[in-house]
Amino acid sequence: MWQGQHEHAIDAKGRVSLPARFRESLSAAGEDRFVLTQSLDPCIVAYPLAEWRAFEEKLSKLPRFDPSVVKLRRLYVSAAQEVSFDGQGRVLVPPSLRAYAGLEKEALWAGLGTYAELWAKERWSRAIETTPDERVALSAKLGELGL
């Protein structure tokens, strides 16, 4: 389970530390690799391999010619890359994904349960801003979902 917000610097080679808790979770599952891809938001999504495979399996069952499914495959699946962390717990984020997410110096990992997002720190701050009206609407939606 990937949880919490973890701030890390990005080095000159484009590496960022994977939070220790995330590495421990991968190791406990016998994995040293995971998948990074672009999100629909301006960030990167990280999936443990088992979660990514489950996602791809669900996606493979959707209508092949549905325009939304085609667009999702083009945006999400075509950008996916398997990566691993080095002995110091760093991940080399591919240049295309760094550019997409605007990752330059400061990054923030946001653990979202079975996956995580990697944000440019300043973009994260903007992404989680909510107005009082948005909070009311979110509360109502969560109630509809039984949460």
Secondary structure as the mmCIF struct_conf table of DSSP 4:
data_model
#
loop_
_struct_conf.conf_type_id
_struct_conf.id
_struct_conf.beg_label_comp_id
_struct_conf.beg_label_asym_id
_struct_conf.beg_label_seq_id
_struct_conf.end_label_comp_id
_struct_conf.end_label_asym_id
_struct_conf.end_label_seq_id
STRN STRN1 TRP A 2 ALA A 9
STRN STRN2 ILE A 10 ILE A 10
TURN_TY1_P TURN_TY1_P1 ALA A 12 LYS A 13
BEND BEND1 GLY A 14 GLY A 14
STRN STRN3 ARG A 15 SER A 17
HELX_LH_PP_P HELX_LH_PP_P1 LEU A 18 PRO A 19
HELX_RH_AL_P HELX_RH_AL_P1 ALA A 20 ALA A 28
TURN_TY1_P TURN_TY1_P2 ALA A 29 GLY A 30
BEND BEND2 ASP A 32 ASP A 32
STRN STRN4 ARG A 33 GLN A 38
BEND BEND3 LEU A 40 CYS A 43
STRN STRN5 ILE A 44 PRO A 48
HELX_RH_AL_P HELX_RH_AL_P2 LEU A 49 SER A 60
TURN_TY1_P TURN_TY1_P3 LYS A 61 LYS A 61
BEND BEND4 LEU A 62 LEU A 62
TURN_TY1_P TURN_TY1_P4 ARG A 64 PHE A 65
HELX_RH_AL_P HELX_RH_AL_P3 PRO A 67 LEU A 72
HELX_RH_PI_P HELX_RH_PI_P1 ARG A 73 VAL A 77
TURN_TY1_P TURN_TY1_P5 SER A 78 ALA A 79
STRN STRN6 GLN A 81 SER A 84
STRN STRN7 PHE A 85 PHE A 85
TURN_TY1_P TURN_TY1_P6 GLY A 87 GLN A 88
BEND BEND5 GLY A 89 GLY A 89
STRN STRN8 ARG A 90 LEU A 92
HELX_RH_AL_P HELX_RH_AL_P4 PRO A 95 ALA A 101
TURN_TY1_P TURN_TY1_P7 GLY A 102 GLY A 102
BEND BEND6 GLU A 104 LYS A 105
STRN STRN9 GLU A 106 GLY A 113
BEND BEND7 THR A 114 TYR A 115
STRN STRN10 ALA A 116 ALA A 120
HELX_RH_AL_P HELX_RH_AL_P5 LYS A 121 ALA A 127
TURN_TY1_P TURN_TY1_P8 ILE A 128 ILE A 128
HELX_RH_AL_P HELX_RH_AL_P6 PRO A 132 GLU A 144
TURN_TY1_P TURN_TY1_P9 LEU A 145 GLY A 146
#
